[in-house]
Amino acid sequence: MILSKGLIVSCQAYQGDPLFGAQYMAAMAKAAEWGGAVGIRANSPQDIRAIRQVTSLPIIGIYKISSASSEVYITPDINAADQISQAGCDIIAIDATPRPRPNGVQLSELISHIKEKLGKPVMADISCLDDAITAEALKADYISTTLSGYTAHGRPVIDGPDLELVAQLVQTVNLPVIAEGRIHEPAQAAQAIKLGAHAVVVGEAITRPEKITRHFITAMQEAVVRKN
């Protein structure tokens, strides 16, 4: 599966969210396709299965599973990868940090299983340049900045996307770089493309209405404060 250049829309909701449910995520994915997205990022077998029914766009599948034994939760093991592969995703994204995984699986084992046994490309969600270099050596197919700012060993969290990391990756690795994480404005996505990103993933700025509403309200409240 070759992922085209452009915008990937992350269609995810969590238990308790107003739009939680596979049918809502499928509708979001279809709307993203109508808007010109080149791919969908989706979480869980049930959401992936529903989205596969309504779009032919490439689906980047993940399966978020929390565990008391590990900080790794994005497609943390072989069973998680198997389930989303069977659900119909085209590319499998995994946590590609060096942190210990549930069930003792090694990053090299997981990547090898996905590529050789499942026959699917791997998107490595990384937190820093070292993670990316390791993932490339292990034959990942895409590098995504998803975890920048979210691990103790990686880069610090910043207010906005880690465009500096995007630029470093483009200059260092020979794989397509996917910019993801805290991209809230079209100008930020455009800047990532200018820096050489192959594609940009945007999630809550498109698919989380409650957060979009809050974003507008905050700006309006700040304008009132400045006026006074």
One Martini backbone bead per residue (centre of mass of N, CA, C, O) as a GRO file, in nm:
protein
  228
    1MET     BB    1   0.091   0.040   0.027
    2ILE     BB    2   0.047   0.365  -0.100
    3LEU     BB    3   0.091   0.681   0.032
    4SER     BB    4  -0.026   0.968  -0.023
    5LYS     BB    5  -0.009   1.288  -0.055
    6GLY     BB    6  -0.127   1.469   0.241
    7LEU     BB    7  -0.429   1.423   0.416
    8ILE     BB    8  -0.482   1.285   0.737
    9VAL     BB    9  -0.756   1.148   0.915
   10SER     BB   10  -0.835   1.129   1.254
   11CYS     BB   11  -1.070   0.876   1.370
   12GLN     BB   12  -1.148   0.948   1.708
   13ALA     BB   13  -1.292   0.800   2.007
   14TYR     BB   14  -1.418   0.800   2.343
   15GLN     BB   15  -1.533   0.699   2.615
   16GLY     BB   16  -1.798   0.948   2.652
   17ASP     BB   17  -1.821   1.055   2.390
   18PRO     BB   18  -2.056   1.172   2.172
   19LEU     BB   19  -1.893   1.004   1.914
   20PHE     BB   20  -1.904   0.730   2.020
   21GLY     BB   21  -1.861   0.507   1.756
   22ALA     BB   22  -1.845   0.347   1.457
   23GLN     BB   23  -2.060   0.511   1.298
   24TYR     BB   24  -1.924   0.791   1.344
   25MET     BB   25  -1.644   0.728   1.223
   26ALA     BB   26  -1.748   0.661   0.942
   27ALA     BB   27  -1.867   0.941   0.887
   28MET     BB   28  -1.604   1.096   0.920
   29ALA     BB   29  -1.449   0.950   0.694
   30LYS     BB   30  -1.637   1.032   0.463
   31ALA     BB   31  -1.604   1.336   0.500
   32ALA     BB   32  -1.298   1.336   0.452
   33GLU     BB   33  -1.310   1.230   0.166
   34TRP     BB   34  -1.482   1.465   0.049
   35GLY     BB   35  -1.246   1.677   0.137
   36GLY     BB   36  -0.952   1.510   0.040
   37ALA     BB   37  -0.844   1.281   0.173
   38VAL     BB   38  -0.580   1.014   0.171
   39GLY     BB   39  -0.655   0.925   0.474
   40ILE     BB   40  -0.701   0.700   0.763
   41ARG     BB   41  -0.713   0.713   1.115
   42ALA     BB   42  -0.766   0.420   1.330
   43ASN     BB   43  -0.937   0.277   1.621
   44SER     BB   44  -0.996  -0.036   1.617
   45PRO     BB   45  -1.171  -0.291   1.482
   46GLN     BB   46  -1.459  -0.165   1.471
   47ASP     BB   47  -1.387   0.100   1.324
   48ILE     BB   48  -1.240  -0.019   1.081
   49ARG     BB   49  -1.474  -0.190   0.975
   50ALA     BB   50  -1.669   0.051   0.926
   51ILE     BB   51  -1.483   0.221   0.740
   52ARG     BB   52  -1.441   0.004   0.516
   53GLN     BB   53  -1.749   0.025   0.416
   54VAL     BB   54  -1.716   0.360   0.313
   55THR     BB   55  -1.404   0.324   0.214
   56SER     BB   56  -1.097   0.325  -0.004
   57LEU     BB   57  -0.915   0.437   0.176
   58PRO     BB   58  -0.651   0.440   0.352
   59ILE     BB   59  -0.585   0.252   0.653
   60ILE     BB   60  -0.465   0.346   0.965
   61GLY     BB   61  -0.394   0.119   1.209
   62ILE     BB   62  -0.501   0.099   1.551
   63TYR     BB   63  -0.444  -0.023   1.905
   64LYS     BB   64  -0.560   0.081   2.207
   65ILE     BB   65  -0.378  -0.055   2.497
   66SER     BB   66  -0.395  -0.075   2.823
   67SER     BB   67  -0.127  -0.119   3.078
   68ALA     BB   68   0.030  -0.195   3.381
   69SER     BB   69   0.312  -0.309   3.235
   70SER     BB   70   0.286  -0.056   3.023
   71GLU     BB   71   0.324   0.244   2.825
   72VAL     BB   72   0.241   0.088   2.585
   73TYR     BB   73  -0.061   0.139   2.347
   74ILE     BB   74   0.024   0.132   2.044
   75THR     BB   75   0.018  -0.144   1.922
   76PRO     BB   76   0.187  -0.346   2.142
   77ASP     BB   77   0.118  -0.623   1.981
   78ILE     BB   78   0.043  -0.895   1.793
   79ASN     BB   79  -0.260  -0.917   1.854
   80ALA     BB   80  -0.333  -0.628   1.776
   81ALA     BB   81  -0.239  -0.648   1.483
   82ASP     BB   82  -0.421  -0.881   1.395
   83GLN     BB   83  -0.699  -0.745   1.443
   84ILE     BB   84  -0.662  -0.495   1.244
   85SER     BB   85  -0.602  -0.660   0.996
   86GLN     BB   86  -0.875  -0.818   0.987
   87ALA     BB   87  -1.052  -0.546   0.971
   88GLY     BB   88  -0.890  -0.371   0.712
   89CYS     BB   89  -0.624  -0.256   0.714
   90ASP     BB   90  -0.326  -0.127   0.541
   91ILE     BB   91  -0.187   0.006   0.791
   92ILE     BB   92   0.046  -0.024   1.068
   93ALA     BB   93   0.057   0.131   1.376
   94ILE     BB   94   0.334   0.193   1.605
   95ASP     BB   95   0.516   0.180   1.876
   96ALA     BB   96   0.875   0.297   1.834
   97THR     BB   97   0.980   0.267   2.108
   98PRO     BB   98   1.204   0.138   2.372
   99ARG     BB   99   0.984   0.044   2.537
  100PRO     BB  100   0.834  -0.175   2.712
  101ARG     BB  101   0.631  -0.451   2.638
  102PRO     BB  102   0.389  -0.643   2.627
  103ASN     BB  103   0.484  -0.977   2.658
  104GLY     BB  104   0.795  -0.910   2.558
  105VAL     BB  105   0.793  -0.771   2.299
  106GLN     BB  106   0.969  -0.679   2.024
  107LEU     BB  107   1.007  -0.455   1.784
  108SER     BB  108   1.125  -0.646   1.569
  109GLU     BB  109   0.898  -0.858   1.586
  110LEU     BB  110   0.658  -0.678   1.512
  111ILE     BB  111   0.753  -0.582   1.237
  112SER     BB  112   0.798  -0.862   1.112
  113HIS     BB  113   0.508  -0.966   1.142
  114ILE     BB  114   0.361  -0.750   0.977
  115LYS     BB  115   0.525  -0.789   0.709
  116GLU     BB  116   0.537  -1.115   0.681
  117LYS     BB  117   0.254  -1.225   0.794
  118LEU     BB  118   0.050  -0.973   0.706
  119GLY     BB  119   0.149  -0.777   0.468
  120LYS     BB  120   0.221  -0.493   0.611
  121PRO     BB  121   0.276  -0.186   0.665
  122VAL     BB  122   0.482   0.038   0.867
  123MET     BB  123   0.412   0.271   1.126
  124ALA     BB  124   0.631   0.478   1.306
  125ASP     BB  125   0.593   0.587   1.628
  126ILE     BB  126   0.768   0.868   1.739
  127SER     BB  127   0.985   1.083   1.973
  128CYS     BB  128   1.260   1.070   1.800
  129LEU     BB  129   1.538   1.030   1.614
  130ASP     BB  130   1.632   0.757   1.729
  131ASP     BB  131   1.374   0.603   1.674
  132ALA     BB  132   1.384   0.638   1.363
  133ILE     BB  133   1.651   0.495   1.307
  134THR     BB  134   1.562   0.223   1.420
  135ALA     BB  135   1.309   0.179   1.241
  136GLU     BB  136   1.459   0.179   0.974
  137ALA     BB  137   1.646  -0.065   1.040
  138LEU     BB  138   1.366  -0.248   1.084
  139LYS     BB  139   1.174  -0.176   0.822
  140ALA     BB  140   1.012   0.051   0.812
  141ASP     BB  141   0.790   0.269   0.606
  142TYR     BB  142   0.712   0.483   0.831
  143ILE     BB  143   0.733   0.816   0.982
  144SER     BB  144   0.602   0.935   1.299
  145THR     BB  145   0.541   1.216   1.535
  146THR     BB  146   0.327   1.129   1.755
  147LEU     BB  147   0.534   1.104   2.035
  148SER     BB  148   0.610   1.386   2.061
  149GLY     BB  149   0.610   1.468   2.409
  150TYR     BB  150   0.523   1.151   2.542
  151THR     BB  151   0.819   1.090   2.653
  152ALA     BB  152   1.090   1.070   2.857
  153HIS     BB  153   1.319   1.021   2.619
  154GLY     BB  154   1.219   1.238   2.450
  155ARG     BB  155   1.072   1.502   2.351
  156PRO     BB  156   0.943   1.783   2.438
  157VAL     BB  157   0.674   1.950   2.504
  158ILE     BB  158   0.472   2.156   2.294
  159ASP     BB  159   0.303   2.435   2.150
  160GLY     BB  160   0.263   2.222   1.915
  161PRO     BB  161   0.424   2.123   1.658
  162ASP     BB  162   0.719   1.929   1.566
  163LEU     BB  163   0.895   2.079   1.322
  164GLU     BB  164   1.186   2.020   1.390
  165LEU     BB  165   1.161   1.712   1.363
  166VAL     BB  166   1.069   1.701   1.076
  167ALA     BB  167   1.329   1.823   0.958
  168GLN     BB  168   1.524   1.609   1.066
  169LEU     BB  169   1.400   1.362   0.929
  170VAL     BB  170   1.422   1.453   0.632
  171GLN     BB  171   1.749   1.468   0.661
  172THR     BB  172   1.793   1.149   0.772
  173VAL     BB  173   1.575   0.984   0.643
  174ASN     BB  174   1.439   0.741   0.380
  175LEU     BB  175   1.149   0.805   0.471
  176PRO     BB  176   0.841   0.878   0.509
  177VAL     BB  177   0.707   1.169   0.656
  178ILE     BB  178   0.487   1.209   0.938
  179ALA     BB  179   0.283   1.458   1.056
  180GLU     BB  180   0.216   1.451   1.415
  181GLY     BB  181   0.081   1.658   1.647
  182ARG     BB  182  -0.070   1.946   1.735
  183ILE     BB  183  -0.255   2.008   1.478
  184HIS     BB  184  -0.473   2.308   1.443
  185GLU     BB  185  -0.364   2.445   1.174
  186PRO     BB  186  -0.322   2.492   0.842
  187ALA     BB  187  -0.039   2.630   0.861
  188GLN     BB  188   0.101   2.387   0.999
  189ALA     BB  189   0.059   2.184   0.772
  190ALA     BB  190   0.201   2.349   0.552
  191GLN     BB  191   0.479   2.358   0.692
  192ALA     BB  192   0.534   2.055   0.689
  193ILE     BB  193   0.539   2.033   0.382
  194LYS     BB  194   0.769   2.238   0.333
  195LEU     BB  195   0.976   2.050   0.504
  196GLY     BB  196   0.889   1.739   0.370
  197ALA     BB  197   0.639   1.612   0.424
  198HIS     BB  198   0.429   1.368   0.303
  199ALA     BB  199   0.230   1.395   0.554
  200VAL     BB  200  -0.075   1.480   0.744
  201VAL     BB  201  -0.203   1.458   1.074
  202VAL     BB  202  -0.550   1.510   1.167
  203GLY     BB  203  -0.780   1.534   1.431
  204GLU     BB  204  -0.938   1.724   1.654
  205ALA     BB  205  -0.958   1.972   1.447
  206ILE     BB  206  -1.192   1.786   1.294
  207THR     BB  207  -1.325   1.532   1.500
  208ARG     BB  208  -1.369   1.737   1.771
  209PRO     BB  209  -1.620   1.942   1.847
  210GLU     BB  210  -1.562   2.018   2.146
  211LYS     BB  211  -1.274   2.136   2.083
  212ILE     BB  212  -1.348   2.337   1.867
  213THR     BB  213  -1.538   2.503   2.041
  214ARG     BB  214  -1.326   2.579   2.258
  215HIS     BB  215  -1.137   2.731   2.067
  216PHE     BB  216  -1.335   2.960   2.003
  217ILE     BB  217  -1.403   3.054   2.292
  218THR     BB  218  -1.119   3.131   2.380
  219ALA     BB  219  -1.074   3.351   2.165
  220MET     BB  220  -1.315   3.527   2.252
  221GLN     BB  221  -1.230   3.576   2.548
  222GLU     BB  222  -0.959   3.709   2.481
  223ALA     BB  223  -1.082   3.948   2.324
  224VAL     BB  224  -1.235   4.070   2.563
  225VAL     BB  225  -0.992   4.120   2.747
  226ARG     BB  226  -0.839   4.308   2.552
  227LYS     BB  227  -1.064   4.524   2.525
  228ASN     BB  228  -1.061   4.580   2.852
   0.00000   0.00000   0.00000
